[in-house]
Structure formats: C-alpha cells, structure tokens
C-alpha cells in the first residue's frame, strides 16, 4: 500500500472490503460442505485482516491531520 494514500482512497478501499465481507458471509450461509466452509472462512479471515490494517492506517491518518 502506498504511504501517501489519501483518506478518501482509504475510505473507498474500506467500503469495498466491507462489501466483500458481507458477500462472503452471505455465501457462507448458502454453502454446504467442509471444504467450501473452510475456503470461505479463510477468505473472510484474509479480508478481515486487510480491513483491520486499513482501519488502523485511516485512524493514524486522521490523528495526524487532527494534530496539524
């Protein structure tokens, strides 16, 4: 990720990941079978980690702009 990413760009990426997470959760409810569930769980965990990272970067950016 680019360190110079703007707040607006972060917000867009956060929204997209949240949308993907919601889609995966809905898909998981429709799936049956351990292999599908494990794959979906792995994808959800990966997206959640990316979301957490973006939220942290956004918070850091917001706190820096609040100090200026």
Backbone as CSV, one residue per row, in Angstrom:
resi,resn,N_x,N_y,N_z,CA_x,CA_y,CA_z,C_x,C_y,C_z
1,UNK,0.842,-1.164,0.000,0.000,0.000,0.000,0.889,1.230,0.000
2,UNK,0.459,2.231,-0.689,1.166,3.484,-0.788,1.016,4.267,0.511
3,UNK,2.138,4.750,1.059,2.083,5.516,2.302,1.410,6.867,2.104
4,UNK,1.337,7.325,0.871,0.735,8.619,0.581,-0.746,8.510,0.225
5,UNK,-1.329,7.395,0.532,-2.737,7.172,0.224,-3.592,8.174,0.995
6,UNK,-4.547,8.740,0.313,-5.393,9.749,0.941,-6.501,9.103,1.758
7,UNK,-7.090,9.904,2.612,-8.210,9.437,3.420,-9.337,8.947,2.525
8,UNK,-9.609,9.665,1.462,-10.666,9.276,0.532,-10.382,7.914,-0.091
9,UNK,-9.145,7.681,-0.482,-8.773,6.388,-1.067,-8.917,5.270,-0.037
10,UNK,-8.520,5.539,1.193,-8.676,4.541,2.255,-10.144,4.225,2.494
11,UNK,-10.977,5.246,2.524,-12.410,5.042,2.745,-13.021,4.175,1.637
12,UNK,-12.597,4.389,0.401,-13.097,3.583,-0.717,-12.674,2.127,-0.544
13,UNK,-11.407,1.910,-0.206,-10.922,0.537,-0.026,-11.623,-0.149,1.143
14,UNK,-11.847,0.601,2.228,-12.550,0.050,3.392,-13.962,-0.365,2.999
15,UNK,-14.656,0.497,2.272,-16.027,0.186,1.851,-16.066,-1.055,0.962
16,UNK,-15.109,-1.180,0.049,-15.074,-2.343,-0.840,-14.821,-3.633,-0.072
17,UNK,-13.909,-3.591,0.876,-13.621,-4.796,1.664,-14.826,-5.156,2.529
18,UNK,-15.474,-4.166,3.104,-16.676,-4.454,3.904,-17.760,-5.096,3.038
19,UNK,-17.914,-4.594,1.820,-18.900,-5.172,0.905,-18.539,-6.616,0.567
20,UNK,-17.253,-6.862,0.306,-16.809,-8.224,0.016,-17.031,-9.149,1.205
21,UNK,-16.761,-8.654,2.403,-17.008,-9.458,3.606,-18.480,-9.818,3.737
22,UNK,-19.344,-8.850,3.521,-20.780,-9.125,3.596,-21.197,-10.169,2.568
23,UNK,-20.670,-10.065,1.355,-20.978,-11.041,0.308,-20.512,-12.443,0.706
24,UNK,-19.310,-12.529,1.267,-18.782,-13.828,1.676,-19.609,-14.443,2.799
25,UNK,-20.040,-13.633,3.727,-20.860,-14.143,4.827,-22.173,-14.690,4.273
26,UNK,-22.760,-13.975,3.324,-23.995,-14.467,2.701,-23.748,-15.765,1.940
27,UNK,-22.624,-15.844,1.231,-22.292,-17.067,0.509,-22.065,-18.220,1.469
28,UNK,-21.409,-17.934,2.579,-21.119,-18.985,3.557,-22.408,-19.585,4.095
29,UNK,-23.415,-18.762,4.252,-24.696,-19.261,4.752,-25.348,-20.212,3.752
30,UNK,-25.047,-20.029,2.471,-25.653,-20.860,1.435,-24.833,-22.118,1.133
31,UNK,-23.569,-22.120,1.490,-22.695,-23.253,1.180,-22.974,-24.433,2.097
32,UNK,-22.660,-25.593,1.576,-22.644,-26.777,2.420,-21.389,-27.557,2.092
33,UNK,-20.845,-28.204,3.066,-19.631,-28.987,2.863,-18.449,-28.327,3.537
34,UNK,-17.617,-29.135,4.151,-16.494,-28.643,4.937,-15.481,-27.890,4.089
35,UNK,-15.203,-28.360,2.876,-14.203,-27.714,2.022,-14.640,-26.299,1.666
36,UNK,-15.910,-26.128,1.306,-16.421,-24.803,0.978,-16.394,-23.894,2.198
37,UNK,-16.772,-24.423,3.331,-16.792,-23.631,4.548,-15.390,-23.192,4.952
38,UNK,-14.421,-24.091,4.810,-13.045,-23.751,5.168,-12.488,-22.685,4.232
39,UNK,-12.734,-22.828,2.950,-12.270,-21.842,1.974,-12.893,-20.482,2.258
40,UNK,-14.176,-20.455,2.511,-14.864,-19.201,2.802,-14.341,-18.592,4.097
41,UNK,-14.139,-19.396,5.098,-13.609,-18.903,6.376,-12.222,-18.302,6.180
42,UNK,-11.404,-18.943,5.360,-10.064,-18.411,5.077,-10.151,-17.070,4.355
43,UNK,-11.048,-16.976,3.392,-11.218,-15.725,2.654,-11.740,-14.618,3.568
44,UNK,-12.669,-14.955,4.438,-13.201,-13.971,5.380,-12.088,-13.490,6.316
45,UNK,-11.289,-14.407,6.822,-10.203,-14.037,7.722,-9.191,-13.137,7.020
46,UNK,-8.887,-13.442,5.764,-7.944,-12.629,4.992,-8.499,-11.217,4.791
47,UNK,-9.758,-11.128,4.395,-10.366,-9.818,4.184,-10.472,-9.042,5.496
48,UNK,-10.774,-9.727,6.591,-10.863,-9.048,7.876,-9.510,-8.481,8.281
49,UNK,-8.437,-9.222,8.025,-7.089,-8.730,8.333,-6.766,-7.491,7.499
50,UNK,-7.132,-7.511,6.219,-6.906,-6.345,5.367,-7.729,-5.158,5.850
51,UNK,-8.971,-5.406,6.241,-9.829,-4.342,6.751,-9.237,-3.749,8.022
52,UNK,-8.780,-4.592,8.928,-8.180,-4.113,10.169,-6.969,-3.225,9.888
53,UNK,-6.147,-3.632,8.919,-4.964,-2.853,8.546,-5.368,-1.484,7.986
54,UNK,-6.369,-1.479,7.111,-6.818,-0.215,6.532,-7.429,0.708,7.585
55,UNK,-8.194,0.148,8.496,-8.784,0.950,9.562,-7.700,1.572,10.445
56,UNK,-6.663,0.819,10.716,-5.551,1.328,11.515,-4.853,2.470,10.780
57,UNK,-4.623,2.290,9.477,-3.986,3.349,8.692,-4.865,4.589,8.623
58,UNK,-6.176,4.386,8.489,-7.092,5.518,8.459,-7.059,6.260,9.795
59,UNK,-7.072,5.526,10.895,-7.021,6.154,12.217,-5.745,6.950,12.399
60,UNK,-4.624,6.402,11.917,-3.352,7.097,12.000,-3.390,8.370,11.169
61,UNK,-3.927,8.285,9.979,-4.038,9.453,9.106,-4.937,10.516,9.736
62,UNK,-6.049,10.084,10.314,-6.965,11.026,10.956,-6.309,11.697,12.177
63,UNK,-5.559,10.932,12.947,-4.939,11.504,14.133,-3.843,12.496,13.728
64,UNK,-3.141,12.220,12.650,-2.107,13.160,12.166,-2.743,14.457,11.667
65,UNK,-3.839,14.338,10.955,-4.480,15.532,10.420,-5.127,16.346,11.540
66,UNK,-5.507,15.682,12.612,-6.078,16.387,13.753,-5.028,17.140,14.549
67,UNK,-3.784,16.726,14.439,-2.692,17.377,15.166,-2.148,18.579,14.411
68,UNK,-2.435,18.646,13.118,-1.856,19.719,12.297,-2.487,21.053,12.592
